[in-house]
């Protein structure tokens, strides 16, 4: 009902509010693509929400989306490229073999450990 009312009144959600909606769906064990489809947003947006939630210590079950082997490759590429905060150097070092969304999530995890 609230969502319908927002659409009718053209009211935008607050920045944290949309990530909170993603969190609720994550807590129902929904996947990235499923959340994107359900909310009619891009999967990259869902990955951004997950990264934000990780840095806010609200969601720590990142293993669901970045398997250990991929995390290890991302960490190695991140170190090799000088620990950038940008995604592209890591993506390029991995020769595009791991998608941006997973890199974004992994860098959020790494930010917690730094």
N, C-alpha and C positions, 0 to 999 in steps of 0.2 A: 504494500500500500504506500509506504513512504517513498519507495523508488518511483512509483507511478506519479505520485504527487510532485516529486522533484522534476520529473520529465515535463509534466504539464506546466510547472512554474518556471522551468528552465533554470533551476537552482543547481549549481555545481557543488560537488562534495568537497570538503576540506581535504588537504593533502594527506594527512594522517588517516583520515576516515576511510579512504579507498584501500589503503594498505591493511587496515583493520578488517575490512570485508574479506580481503584475500586471506588473512590469518584465520578467520573463522572457517573458511573453506579448506585451508590446509589442515586445520584441526579435525576436519571431517575426512581426512586422508584423500582429498582430491588432488589430482596431478596438475601440473602446469597447464597443459593443453585443455584439460577439462575446465579449469578455472577460467581460462581465457575465453573459451566457448560460452560458458555459462554467463559470464559478465560482459561479453561482447567487447573484449579488449585484446590487445596483442599479447602473445606469450612473453615477449620481451618486457612488457610492462609488469607482468606477473613476476618475472625474474627480478626486476628492479624492486618490487615490493618485498620479495623474499630477502633480498640483500639488505634492504632498509630494516626489515624486521630482525634480521640477524644482528645488525650493528646496534639495534635497540635492545638486544637480549630478549626479544619476545618470541623468537622462533629459532631453535637450535638444531632441528632435525634435518640439516642440510644434506646428510648422507643419502636421503631419498632421491636427490636430484643430481648429485655429483658423486659418482662411485669413487672408491678409494684410488683405483688406478688412474682415473682422470685427474683427481685432485693432486696426485703425486706429479703427474706431467705438468699440470698448471703451476704448481709450486716451483718445480724446476725451471720452467720457462720464465716465471716471475723473477726468480733469483738471477737467472742468466741475463735478463733484460734490465737489471738494475732496480728491481722492486718498484716499477711504475704504478701510479694510481690509475692510469688510463688502461683501457682494455685492449686497444689495438696493438701495442707492442707485444703483448702476451699472445694475442690471437695470431699475429704474424709469425712469431717464434714457433708456434704450434702448427704453422702452415695451414691454418683454417680447419684443422682436424677436430677441434672442440668448439662448439658454438658459443657465441658471445654471452648468452644467458648463463651458462654454466661457469664461464670465467668470472662474470659479475658476482655470482654467488660465492665462488671460491675466494675472490679478493675480499669480500665482506668477512668471510671466516678468517682470512689472514690478518685483516685489520684488527680483529679481536685479539689475536695472538701477539701483535706487535707491541 
